[in-house]
Amino acid sequence: MAEARVIPLHGADREAARRRRAADRAPGPVPVPEPPASDATPSEEHAEEHAADPMGADPMGADESGAEQAGWERRLAGLLAFARRRIQGDYEVDEFGFDPDLTDNVLMPPLRPLYEKWFRVETIGMHNVPGEGGALIVANHSGTLPLDATMTAFAVRADHPKRRHLRMLGADLVFKTPVLGALARKSGQTLACNPDAERLLRSGELVGVWPEGFKGIGKPFKDRYKLQRFGRGGFVSAALNTGVPIIPCSIVGAEEIYPKIGDIKALARLFGFPYFPVTPFFPFLGPLGAIPLPSKWYIEFGEPIRTDVYGEHAADDPMLVFNLTDQVRETIQQTLYRLLTQRRNVFLG
């Protein structure tokens, strides 16, 4: 089956469409200029517009009364176009298993209400994230479940001017878990090891790492916003070997979504988990206890730390690796303290 041609819907086309909708509602005839000639069908034009803005932003120029209907039409056209591409096999998957078409159209959209309405995430310093080329985002980890990583990836895709994908590095447990492991691969995640990280960085990808690992995400509530050890600095070695900048990222709000007040070690061993958390609501309220609390979030991207100034074999210098690791950790910790002093209320911001 031949591939469908898709022609972008430009600003003039959108303006003409808006005027046609206004003419349909008006009691008398209104002159409407003919749109530029196009080989594409209306559904193809909608599909291309959706592909250009996969996160579902409202089109410029749509009047308020028809915006909701236009939004539904656009989403429906996008879903139909997505289904057609899947049936025809007209999509790409990279060597790591990343499927950007599935990620943008199926995995990302359900996160928008959580990001915008539940956690009301505000991003700071997004201009520090480069628009192209490799870079390593290093963030604090917390919250009992790794929603902070998911929200950071959504922030970069939704709020960055270039709508970049964040290729996250995950622990072995993620990829060993049925269903979750496959979805993680398809959403662009890969194993947290230097060879994979360096391959992604050299290919110009934006990579995210949470060096605290389970020590950070599973720490008790009393230790909130106190950074745990950053490992042996493997992420710094990966950045030095590839010459990409390191971007410290500080996340406030995730600590309060599941306040961990206990750990049932016997159940953790039974299920093969690093911990089995007890919160004020879980497991006592069952599935209801798994609903995260609606804390107010801030995600701040700090100034990039250059690594291309240290030479070719800089990663072999353990003192340099240690000093850079400590610099990144201290930058994140101090930023967390500053954000906390500016926050008026855990749930109101």
SULFEN-V335035 format. One line per field, one symbol per residue. psi: psi as a letter, one per 20 degrees, with the letter a starting at -180 (. if undefined). A space follows every 10 residues. Layout:
psi=???
This chain:
psi=pqqqpppqor hhgggggghg hhhhhqhrpp ppqpqqqqiq rhhhggghgg hhmiikqqqq ipqhhjgggh gggggghggg hghghggikm rqpaiijpnh ggghighghi ighgghhgil ppqpkhiioq irrqqoppqq prjgqlhhgg hgggghhhip hjlqpooqpr rhhgiipqgg gghgghjjqr pnqgggghgg ghjjqoppqn hhbhhghjqq hijqjoprqk bjkhhggggg hikqqpoppp ophhhihnoo irpnhghghg ikqhqoqpri ipjhjchhii pqqmqpqpop orpqoqijji rhkhiiohhg ggghghgggh ggghhggghh hiphqgii.
